[in-house]
């Protein structure tokens, strides 16, 4: 999975903050059945600093992603 970031209000360069295969240990399911992808990625401002990011997807959002791959 690759995660890029860039300014939203002005033109700017894109920066890759994460580029690794997703592992089973990165994925969990919460009590609502949502899928949580948790990664540790580079900080967007500070060199050599890391941040934890969580992407939480509902069943409907997972269905949308599956439909997009067909």
Beta strands, then each sheet from edge to edge (+ up, - down):
strand 1: 2-5
strand 2: 15-19
strand 3: 27-29
strand 4: 35-42
strand 5: 50-57
sheet 1: 1+ 2-
sheet 2: 3+ 4- 5+
end
